[in-house]
Amino acid sequence: PHSNTDYPKYNKDYHHYIVRLMSFVDECQYSMQSCFHPSWLVTLMPEDIVGYFYQIAYGTAKPDFEMELPTQAHSTHLEFAKKAISWYMPMWVAAWQHQANPPNCWKPYQVY
């Protein structure tokens, strides 16, 4: 379990986005009271974030772009989700480094 209820970072407007992201990545259902320690959040990869955003927009993590349109959410919803998730991410000041392990997943082209 990557949940840590002792970690204090919380924002009532953003929290459900980080819980849903982590539920998507871990393929389980975390409660809305769950908090996630930075040591777990830094292990997220760009593919995790992109898959989650595809899930929001297309209803599937691996859409067929030739056959499907993003009908599940507006672009502004995705922008807010990215802002909300970014608020929880450690190393938000760090620049993207391809050699870093784990990398800062907010700087690669896949997430823009």
C-alpha positions in Angstrom: 0.0 0.0 0.0 1.2 3.4 -1.0 -1.4 5.3 1.0 -0.2 7.2 4.0 -2.8 8.9 6.0 -0.2 10.7 8.1 1.1 12.7 5.2 -0.5 16.2 5.5 -0.7 17.6 2.0 -4.4 18.2 1.2 -6.4 20.6 -0.9 -10.2 20.1 -0.9 -10.6 21.2 -4.6 -7.7 19.0 -5.9 -7.7 15.9 -3.7 -10.1 13.7 -5.6 -7.9 14.0 -8.7 -4.8 12.6 -6.9 -7.0 9.8 -5.4 -8.4 8.9 -8.8 -5.0 9.0 -10.4 -3.5 6.7 -7.9 -6.5 4.4 -8.0 -6.1 4.2 -11.8 -2.4 3.5 -11.6 -2.6 0.9 -8.8 -5.8 -0.6 -10.3 -7.6 -0.4 -6.9 -10.1 1.9 -5.3 -8.5 4.2 -2.7 -10.9 6.1 -0.4 -11.2 9.8 -0.6 -9.5 10.1 2.8 -6.3 8.5 1.3 -3.1 10.6 1.2 0.0 9.6 -0.8 3.5 10.2 0.3 5.9 12.0 -2.0 8.2 8.9 -2.1 5.4 7.1 -3.9 4.3 10.0 -6.1 7.8 10.4 -7.6 7.6 6.8 -9.0 4.8 7.9 -11.4 5.9 7.8 -15.0 4.6 9.9 -17.9 2.8 6.9 -19.3 0.8 6.7 -16.0 -0.3 10.3 -16.3 -1.1 10.1 -20.0 -3.1 6.9 -19.5 -5.1 8.5 -16.8 -5.8 11.6 -18.9 -6.9 9.4 -21.8 -9.2 7.6 -19.4 -10.8 10.9 -18.4 -11.1 12.2 -22.0 -11.8 9.0 -24.0 -13.2 6.6 -21.4 -10.2 4.2 -22.0 -6.5 4.4 -21.2 -5.6 3.2 -24.7 -7.9 4.9 -27.2 -7.9 4.1 -30.9 -7.3 7.6 -32.2 -8.6 6.7 -35.7 -11.9 5.5 -34.3 -12.5 7.4 -31.1 -13.0 11.1 -30.2 -12.4 12.5 -26.7 -16.1 12.9 -25.8 -15.9 12.2 -22.0 -14.4 15.6 -20.9 -13.6 19.1 -22.1 -10.0 20.2 -22.5 -10.5 22.6 -19.6 -11.4 19.7 -17.3 -8.1 18.0 -18.3 -6.2 21.3 -17.7 -7.7 21.5 -14.2 -6.9 17.9 -13.5 -3.3 18.4 -14.5 -3.1 21.5 -12.2 -4.7 19.6 -9.3 -2.3 16.6 -9.7 0.7 18.9 -10.1 -0.1 20.5 -6.8 0.6 17.1 -5.0 3.7 16.2 -7.0 7.1 16.5 -5.3 10.1 18.0 -7.3 7.8 20.4 -9.1 10.6 22.9 -9.5 13.0 20.3 -11.0 13.5 20.3 -14.7 12.8 17.2 -16.7 15.9 15.0 -16.9 15.7 11.9 -19.1 18.6 10.3 -17.1 16.8 10.8 -13.7 15.3 7.8 -12.1 12.5 8.4 -11.3 12.0 11.4 -13.5 9.8 14.4 -12.9 6.8 13.3 -14.9 5.4 16.7 -15.5 8.0 17.9 -18.0 8.0 15.4 -20.8 6.2 16.1 -24.1 3.6 13.3 -23.5 1.9 15.2 -20.6 1.7 18.7 -22.3 
